[in-house]
Amino acid sequence: MHNIHVYIFNFLYYLTTFLLLNILCAFPSQAQITGGANFGLSIPTGDLKQSFDQLGFGPTVFVRVESPEAPIGVGLDVSYFTFRGSDRNIPSANRPVVATTSQRIVQSHLEFRFYLFTTTIRPYLGGLFGLKYMHTVTEFRDPRAYSEPFGTSMDFGNFALSGGSTAGFEIQMIENENDFGTTFLNLGIQYLLGGKAEYLETSDVFDPENPEVQQSATNMLVPLIGITWRQ
């Protein structure tokens, strides 16, 4: 089953890349290049909220090509979020052991964006389609020397489709000077509907010899704040 997920992921990844390259080539040569970075919070919703009891956080980077003739753009948005689980004591005859489970999500989306108007304040709406990779890591430590984990960590990964919508606005901060481009403050939010994925249970009831695997949809709400640079 895991091999099937890998094949599906590879197929969709190359298909998305092919579509993105064709779309970018279709834009006129005078198209504007836009890039930037955001800091985001990942708020699990629905069934995922029952298993992820903490907020995720992490960076988002993006690059877009925008048409000079219409208020539209297309590009690639990549994000990385970490959900740190609670520490759990594991019974051990030799020494005390603490297990810490972290859920990590890498997302890559093709983004289509439409600007309502393009002045010093640029409100926008958009759509996202792509993939996410959920990676569960459980680390075991001796609480008397809480530093590097001992032994080996237990990893578990799974792919899922992802798509949704985005909205927000950009506020101009630094006007174009000496051809270095214009800088905007970005305030936005994404709502992402994720396909079903498997991940390790992170509740207080945890058996390292027989960890429980959960499965649910991977929906999440992602508020964003960051900087956009426009050529």
C-alpha positions as CSV (number, residue, x, y, z in Angstrom):
1,M,0.0,0.0,0.0
2,H,2.9,2.4,0.8
3,N,4.4,1.8,-2.6
4,I,1.1,2.7,-4.3
5,H,1.0,6.0,-2.3
6,V,4.5,6.7,-3.5
7,Y,3.6,6.0,-7.2
8,I,0.5,8.2,-6.9
9,F,2.5,11.0,-5.3
10,N,5.2,10.9,-8.0
11,F,2.6,10.9,-10.8
12,L,0.7,13.9,-9.3
13,Y,3.9,15.8,-8.5
14,Y,5.2,15.5,-12.1
15,L,1.8,16.3,-13.5
16,T,1.5,19.4,-11.3
17,T,5.0,20.5,-12.3
18,F,4.2,20.0,-16.0
19,L,1.0,22.0,-15.7
20,L,2.7,24.8,-13.9
21,L,5.5,25.1,-16.5
22,N,3.0,25.2,-19.3
23,I,1.0,27.9,-17.5
24,L,4.1,30.0,-16.9
25,C,5.2,29.7,-20.5
26,A,1.8,30.9,-21.6
27,F,2.1,34.2,-19.8
28,P,3.5,37.2,-21.7
29,S,7.2,38.0,-21.5
30,Q,6.4,41.2,-19.6
31,A,4.8,39.2,-16.7
32,Q,5.7,40.3,-13.2
33,I,7.6,37.9,-10.9
34,T,6.3,37.9,-7.3
35,G,7.8,36.0,-4.4
36,G,8.0,36.1,-0.6
37,A,7.6,34.3,2.6
38,N,5.0,34.0,5.4
39,F,4.9,32.7,8.9
40,G,1.8,30.5,9.4
41,L,-0.2,28.8,12.1
42,S,-1.8,25.5,11.2
43,I,-5.2,25.0,13.0
44,P,-6.5,21.4,12.6
45,T,-10.3,21.1,12.0
46,G,-12.8,18.3,11.8
47,D,-11.5,14.8,12.7
48,L,-7.9,15.9,12.6
49,K,-8.5,18.2,15.6
50,Q,-9.3,15.1,17.7
51,S,-5.8,13.8,17.2
52,F,-3.7,17.0,16.9
53,D,-4.3,18.7,20.2
54,Q,-1.8,21.5,19.5
55,L,-1.4,24.2,16.9
56,G,1.2,23.7,14.2
57,F,3.5,26.5,13.1
58,G,6.1,27.1,10.4
59,P,7.2,28.9,7.3
60,T,5.6,29.3,3.9
61,V,7.5,30.3,0.7
62,F,6.0,31.1,-2.7
63,V,6.7,32.3,-6.2
64,R,4.1,33.5,-8.7
65,V,3.9,35.0,-12.2
66,E,1.4,37.7,-12.6
67,S,-0.1,39.1,-15.8
68,P,0.5,42.8,-16.5
69,E,-2.8,42.9,-18.5
70,A,-5.1,41.3,-15.9
71,P,-5.2,41.0,-12.1
72,I,-4.4,37.3,-12.0
73,G,-1.4,35.2,-11.1
74,V,-0.3,31.6,-10.9
75,G,2.5,30.0,-8.9
76,L,3.8,27.5,-6.4
77,D,3.3,27.7,-2.6
78,V,5.3,25.4,-0.2
79,S,4.9,25.2,3.5
80,Y,6.3,23.2,6.5
81,F,4.4,22.9,9.8
82,T,5.4,21.2,13.0
83,F,2.9,20.0,15.7
84,R,4.8,19.2,18.9
85,G,3.0,16.6,21.0
86,S,3.0,16.3,24.7
87,D,5.7,14.4,26.6
88,R,4.7,10.9,27.8
89,N,6.3,8.7,30.4
90,I,7.1,5.2,29.1
91,P,7.5,2.3,31.6
92,S,11.1,1.0,31.6
93,A,13.0,-1.4,33.9
94,N,16.4,0.2,33.2
95,R,15.8,3.9,33.4
96,P,13.0,6.5,33.1
97,V,12.0,7.2,29.5
98,V,10.1,10.2,28.0
99,A,8.5,9.9,24.6
100,T,7.8,13.0,22.5
101,T,5.8,12.7,19.3
102,S,5.9,15.5,16.7
103,Q,3.6,15.6,13.7
104,R,5.3,17.3,10.7
105,I,3.5,18.3,7.5
106,V,5.1,19.4,4.2
107,Q,2.7,20.9,1.7
108,S,3.1,21.9,-2.0
109,H,0.3,23.7,-3.8
110,L,-0.3,25.1,-7.2
111,E,-2.0,28.5,-6.6
112,F,-4.3,30.5,-8.8
113,R,-4.9,34.1,-7.5
114,F,-7.2,36.9,-8.5
115,Y,-6.8,40.5,-7.2
116,L,-10.0,42.5,-6.7
117,F,-8.1,45.7,-7.4
118,T,-4.4,46.6,-7.6
119,T,-3.6,49.8,-5.7
120,T,-1.5,50.3,-2.5
121,I,-3.9,47.8,-0.9
122,R,-4.5,44.7,-2.9
123,P,-7.3,42.3,-1.7
124,Y,-7.2,38.9,-3.3
125,L,-9.0,35.5,-3.6
126,G,-7.4,32.3,-4.8
127,G,-7.6,28.6,-5.2
128,L,-5.0,25.9,-4.2
129,F,-4.4,22.4,-5.3
130,G,-1.6,20.1,-4.4
131,L,-0.2,17.4,-2.0
132,K,0.8,17.1,1.6
133,Y,3.2,14.7,3.3
134,M,2.5,13.9,6.9
135,H,5.5,12.6,8.9
136,T,5.3,11.4,12.5
137,V,8.4,11.3,14.5
138,T,8.6,9.8,18.0
139,E,11.8,10.5,20.0
140,F,12.8,8.8,23.3
141,R,14.8,10.6,25.9
142,D,16.1,10.2,29.4
143,P,14.5,13.0,31.4
144,R,17.5,13.2,33.7
145,A,19.6,14.3,30.7
146,Y,17.0,16.0,28.4
147,S,19.1,16.7,25.3
148,E,19.6,14.4,22.3
149,P,17.3,11.4,22.0
150,F,18.9,8.0,22.6
151,G,18.5,5.0,20.4
152,T,16.5,5.4,17.2
153,S,13.4,7.5,16.5
154,M,10.3,5.9,15.1
155,D,9.2,7.4,11.8
156,F,5.9,7.1,10.0
157,G,4.9,9.0,6.8
158,N,1.9,9.2,4.5
159,F,0.8,11.3,1.5
160,A,-2.6,13.0,0.9
161,L,-4.2,15.2,-1.6
162,S,-4.8,18.8,-0.6
163,G,-6.8,21.7,-2.0
164,G,-8.7,24.7,-0.8
165,S,-9.1,28.5,-1.0
166,T,-7.2,31.5,0.1
167,A,-8.1,35.1,0.8
168,G,-6.4,38.2,2.2
169,F,-4.8,41.5,1.3
170,E,-1.4,43.0,0.6
171,I,-0.5,46.4,1.9
172,Q,2.3,48.4,0.2
173,M,5.1,49.3,2.5
174,I,8.1,50.2,0.3
175,E,7.6,51.7,-3.1
176,N,9.7,50.6,-6.1
177,E,13.1,52.2,-5.9
178,N,16.1,51.7,-8.2
179,D,14.4,48.7,-9.9
180,F,14.5,46.6,-6.7
181,G,10.8,46.1,-6.7
182,T,8.0,46.9,-4.3
183,T,7.5,45.3,-0.9
184,F,4.1,44.5,0.6
185,L,2.9,43.2,3.9
186,N,0.7,40.2,3.4
187,L,-2.1,39.2,5.7
188,G,-4.0,36.2,4.6
189,I,-5.7,32.9,5.5
190,Q,-6.0,29.5,3.8
191,Y,-8.6,26.8,4.3
192,L,-7.3,23.5,3.1
193,L,-9.3,20.4,2.6
194,G,-7.0,17.4,2.9
195,G,-7.5,13.8,1.8
196,K,-7.4,10.9,4.3
197,A,-3.9,10.1,5.7
198,E,-2.5,7.7,8.3
199,Y,-0.5,8.9,11.3
200,L,0.5,7.8,14.7
201,E,-1.7,8.4,17.7
202,T,-0.2,11.1,20.0
203,S,-2.5,10.9,23.0
204,D,-1.3,10.1,26.5
205,V,-2.1,6.4,26.0
206,F,0.9,5.3,24.0
207,D,2.7,2.0,23.6
208,P,6.1,2.3,21.8
209,E,6.0,-1.4,20.9
210,N,2.6,-1.3,19.3
211,P,1.7,2.3,18.4
212,E,-1.8,3.0,17.3
213,V,-2.3,4.2,13.7
214,Q,-5.1,6.7,13.1
215,Q,-6.7,7.7,9.8
216,S,-8.7,10.9,9.1
217,A,-9.2,13.7,6.7
218,T,-6.4,16.4,7.0
219,N,-8.4,19.6,7.0
220,M,-6.8,22.7,8.4
221,L,-7.1,26.5,8.7
222,V,-3.9,28.5,8.1
223,P,-3.6,32.2,9.1
224,L,-0.6,33.8,7.5
225,I,1.5,37.0,7.9
226,G,4.5,37.8,5.8
227,I,6.3,39.8,3.1
228,T,5.6,39.9,-0.6
229,W,8.1,41.2,-3.1
230,R,6.9,42.3,-6.5
231,Q,9.2,43.1,-9.4
